[in-house]
Each structure stands twice: as C-alpha cells, then as structure tokens.
C-alpha cells in the first residue's frame, strides 16, 4: 500500500473536479534505481472521460508534474481505437485533452 501511495497520484479531485473525468499518474523510479519496475516508461498517465464531450483536464498539480515531459499516447492505444479518434487525444501545456467516452493512456518513454 505504501508503494502505491508513493507512485500513484490522482488529479481532478476536490470541489473544482470535472464530473465524469478521472486522471491518475503512475511514476517509476529513475533508470538503474533498485526500485525501477519498467524498462520502457518513466510515467504513465491514465485519463478516463465518461462524458459525452471532449474534456481538457486543467489541474495545477498535474501541470507541474508533467512539465517538461514528452508525453505521447501509449503505442498500443492505436490498436484499440481508430487513429482519427485517437488524434483528438493530446497533451499540450500540461493539460491533457481526452475525447468523449474514452480512456487514453499517455506515456513518457525512458
């Protein structure tokens, strides 16, 4: 439980929360660190949007946590949904945009 609390952060919480939207990030230890668990990704950001419209997640802490990161959609994401639909999923300026009725996984490669 302690490791989950250390590695996982939830965003879009509290009174200003966008209803129907969940955002969470899992962080790995730096490369070569004894606690590293993934060789491919440093960060994984999962965004769930159950609303009927695209949502840009504007969360101050999320913006700080992904500042300077080169986030892209997970390479397997295109195998699950059409490219034109996935093209609407972006992460610009620390604010991911997620299409309606979708789950998008953004990753930061090592």
CORVEN-V7874 format. One line per field, one symbol per residue. burial: 1 if it has 24 or more other ideal C-beta (glycine too) atoms within 12 Angstrom, else 0. Layout:
# CORVEN-V7874
burial = ???
This chain:
# CORVEN-V7874
burial = 00000000111100000100111111110000000000001111111110000111101001101100101111001000000001011010011111100111111100
